[in-house]
Amino acid sequence: MMSITENYQKLRNEIPDEVTIVLAGKKKSASGINEAIDAGATVIGENYVQEAEDIIKNLGDKAKKIRWHMIGHLQKNKINKALAIFDVIETVGSLKKAKDIDKRVEKAGKKKITVFIEINIGNEDSKSGLMPEEHEPFEEYIEQFIKKIAELKHLKVEGLMTMGPRFGDPENSRPYFKRTKQIFDNIRAKNIQNVDMKYLSMGMSNSYKVAIEEGSNMIRPGTIIFGKRSTKS
């Protein structure tokens, strides 16, 4: 069985240099994340604000060397704490959420926060994000949506994020990733003011290879690095 260090370095060596690894640290121990950082990890993604707080506290000064991404659903009552922790919020899926974040950025001592727009590309009721089937023609809708967010003083839109439906066979995810990449390219081509569409965050442990083939330049693996069992700090 390979170590966290070996798993991370193997993945980093196998994928293109331009693809960012956001290491999904959900329910992983501080010691495990510490090992991943020592192995070269530079971006950690957390699903829950409280877990991120605990991990950062345990890491001490080492936490400052890392960029922290919020990759889970952000509740309104957690926004203030999230802004104090995270460099990027990947899960903005409504104008209300964007406005709620925007109102609190200055109080957190920041001028701006980087956000990604979350696309619920599989139209799944169990997941958050913008659903294409609810807003057809979706390309036009999301262009207008992003223009509205771009008007908010304290948000900087830099990408799209999607989960995509989970399948046993990652090949089944391909059409969903392909569609998301088309949406990404369409938005980037519009050159919307205050939008720098740099990142397409899609692909996890099971699907990152297909996601990269379809244009993802940011993946969110967890299990293939840490293994399936979660451990306590």
FENHU-V835091 format. One record per residue. N is the residue number from 1. SS is DSSP state (H for helix, E for strand, - for the rest). OMEGA is omega in degrees with one decimal (none if undefined). NEAR is the number of other C-alpha atoms within 10 Angstrom. Layout:
N SS OMEGA NEAR
N SS OMEGA NEAR
This chain:
1 - -176.5 6
2 - 179.1 11
3 - 175.6 14
4 H 179.1 21
5 H -179.2 18
6 H -180.0 14
7 H -178.2 18
8 H -176.8 25
9 H 176.2 16
10 H 179.3 13
11 H -178.1 14
12 H -179.7 17
13 H -175.2 9
14 H -174.8 10
15 - -178.7 15
16 - -178.5 11
17 - -175.4 10
18 - 178.3 9
19 - 178.7 17
20 E 174.5 20
21 E 170.5 24
22 E -173.7 23
23 E -177.1 28
24 E -173.4 25
25 - -175.0 27
26 - 175.7 18
27 - 176.1 17
28 - -176.5 22
29 - 175.8 19
30 H -179.9 21
31 H 177.9 15
32 H 178.4 20
33 H 176.6 22
34 H 177.9 17
35 H 179.3 17
36 H 178.0 24
37 H 177.8 21
38 H 179.8 13
39 H 177.3 16
40 - 179.5 12
41 - -177.6 22
42 - -180.0 17
43 E 177.7 18
44 E 176.3 25
45 E 178.0 25
46 E -179.9 23
47 - -173.8 18
48 - -177.3 19
49 H -177.5 22
50 H 179.2 13
51 H 178.7 17
52 H 178.3 25
53 H -178.1 16
54 H -179.6 13
55 H -178.4 22
56 H 177.8 19
57 H -179.4 13
58 H -177.4 16
59 H -179.9 14
60 H -176.7 9
61 H -178.7 10
62 H -179.3 13
63 H -177.7 17
64 H 179.8 10
65 H -172.6 11
66 - 167.5 15
67 E -175.1 16
68 E 179.9 23
69 E 170.0 25
70 E -176.8 25
71 - 176.8 28
72 - 178.3 17
73 - -178.5 18
74 - 178.4 20
75 - -177.6 11
76 H -176.5 12
77 H 178.3 9
78 H -174.0 12
79 H -178.4 20
80 H 179.5 16
81 H -178.9 14
82 H -178.6 26
83 H 178.1 23
84 H -174.0 14
85 H -165.6 18
86 - 174.0 20
87 - -177.4 18
88 E 171.2 21
89 E -173.2 26
90 E -166.2 25
91 E 174.5 25
92 E -175.0 26
93 - 176.3 21
94 - 178.3 16
95 H 178.2 13
96 H 178.9 12
97 H 179.1 15
98 H -179.7 20
99 H 178.5 16
100 H 178.2 15
101 H -176.7 24
102 H -178.1 21
103 H -170.3 15
104 H -174.3 15
105 - -177.7 21
106 H 179.2 14
107 H 179.3 12
108 H 177.5 15
109 - 179.8 10
110 - 174.9 12
111 - -179.2 12
112 - 171.9 17
113 E 176.9 19
114 E 178.1 17
115 E 169.1 24
116 E 175.2 27
117 E -177.8 26
118 E 178.2 24
119 E 174.7 24
120 E -167.7 24
121 - 179.4 22
122 - -179.2 20
123 - -176.0 17
124 - -178.8 13
125 - -177.6 9
126 - -177.3 6
127 - 178.1 16
128 - -178.7 19
129 - -179.0 21
130 E -179.0 24
131 E 179.0 19
132 H -175.0 17
133 H 178.9 12
134 H -172.0 10
135 - 179.0 12
136 - -3.5 11
137 - -167.6 10
138 H -179.2 15
139 H 178.7 16
140 H -179.2 13
141 H -175.4 15
142 H 174.8 21
143 H 179.0 16
144 H 178.2 14
145 H -178.3 16
146 H 176.8 19
147 H 178.2 17
148 H 179.5 13
149 H -179.9 24
150 H 178.3 19
151 - -179.0 13
152 - -168.3 16
153 - -168.7 15
154 - 179.1 20
155 E 175.3 24
156 E -179.9 21
157 E -178.0 26
158 E 179.9 19
159 E 172.9 22
160 E 176.5 26
161 E 172.4 29
162 E 171.9 25
163 - -173.2 22
164 - 177.5 23
165 - 178.8 16
166 - 178.2 13
167 - 172.6 11
168 - 178.0 9
169 - -177.0 10
170 H 177.3 18
171 H 179.5 13
172 H 177.9 14
173 H -171.8 22
174 H -178.3 17
175 H 179.2 16
176 H 177.3 19
177 H 179.6 28
178 H 179.4 17
179 H 179.8 13
180 H 178.2 25
181 H 177.0 20
182 H 177.9 15
183 H 178.7 19
184 H -179.1 22
185 H -179.9 14
186 H 179.2 15
187 H -178.6 23
188 H -178.9 17
189 H -178.1 10
190 H -179.3 11
191 - -179.1 11
192 - -179.7 16
193 - -179.1 11
194 - 175.8 17
195 E 177.6 20
196 E -171.5 16
197 E -174.2 20
198 E -168.4 15
199 E 172.3 20
200 E -174.1 27
201 E 177.7 30
202 - -178.6 26
203 - 178.4 26
204 - -171.9 25
205 - -176.3 16
206 - -167.2 19
207 - -171.8 24
208 H -178.8 21
209 H 178.5 17
210 H -179.9 21
211 H 179.3 27
212 H 177.5 20
213 H -178.2 12
214 - 170.9 20
215 - 177.9 20
216 - 173.4 26
217 - 176.1 22
218 E -178.2 24
219 E -174.1 25
220 - -179.9 23
221 - 175.2 23
222 - -174.5 22
223 H -177.3 19
224 H 176.1 15
225 H -171.9 24
226 H -172.0 25
227 - -173.1 14
228 - -177.5 10
229 - 173.7 8
230 - 179.1 14
231 - -178.7 12
232 - 179.8 9
233 - none 12
